[in-house]
């Protein structure tokens, strides 16, 4: 079983054991927010990483051009 499936199984088990429907709803909302925050951080990391790679590449090319002159 993959990691995501294992996580879903565990989360569903924990949520289904909650007696109070309000607690279950709050827990599900919290998990949704945590998931959204994690996705945002991954997207930002990827964006920053790609931006830095392009910037470093530009600086290196510019430096090499200056050395050649």
WOSUL-V350852 format. One record per residue. N is the residue number from 1. RES is the residue in three letters. SS is DSSP state (hx for helix, st for strand, lp for the rest). D_LAST is the distance of its C-alpha to the last C-alpha in Angstrom with 1 decimal. Layout:
n: <N:N>
res: <RES:RES>
ss: <SS:SS>
d_last: <D_LAST:D_LAST>
This chain:
n: <1:2:3:4:5:6:7:8:9:10:11:12:13:14:15:16:17:18:19:20:21:22:23:24:25:26:27:28:29:30:31:32:33:34:35:36:37:38:39:40:41:42:43:44:45:46:47:48:49:50:51:52:53:54:55:56:57:58:59:60:61:62:63:64:65:66:67:68:69>
res: <UNK:UNK:UNK:UNK:UNK:UNK:UNK:UNK:UNK:UNK:UNK:UNK:UNK:UNK:UNK:UNK:UNK:UNK:UNK:UNK:UNK:UNK:UNK:UNK:UNK:UNK:UNK:UNK:UNK:UNK:UNK:UNK:UNK:UNK:UNK:UNK:UNK:UNK:UNK:UNK:UNK:UNK:UNK:UNK:UNK:UNK:UNK:UNK:UNK:UNK:UNK:UNK:UNK:UNK:UNK:UNK:UNK:UNK:UNK:UNK:UNK:UNK:UNK:UNK:UNK:UNK:UNK:UNK:UNK>
ss: <lp:lp:hx:hx:hx:hx:hx:hx:hx:hx:hx:hx:hx:hx:hx:hx:lp:lp:lp:lp:hx:hx:hx:hx:hx:hx:hx:hx:hx:hx:hx:hx:hx:hx:hx:hx:hx:hx:hx:hx:hx:hx:hx:hx:hx:hx:hx:hx:hx:hx:hx:hx:hx:hx:hx:hx:hx:hx:hx:hx:hx:hx:hx:hx:hx:hx:hx:hx:lp>
d_last: <58.9:55.3:54.2:54.4:57.9:59.0:57.7:59.4:62.7:62.6:61.9:64.6:67.1:66.4:66.7:69.8:71.5:71.3:74.7:73.7:72.1:70.3:68.7:67.6:66.1:64.3:63.0:61.7:60.0:58.4:57.1:55.7:53.9:52.5:51.3:49.6:47.9:46.7:45.3:43.5:41.9:40.8:39.3:37.5:36.2:34.9:33.3:31.6:30.5:28.9:27.3:25.8:24.5:22.8:21.4:20.1:18.6:16.8:15.6:14.4:12.6:10.9:10.1:8.8:6.5:5.3:5.5:3.8:0.0>
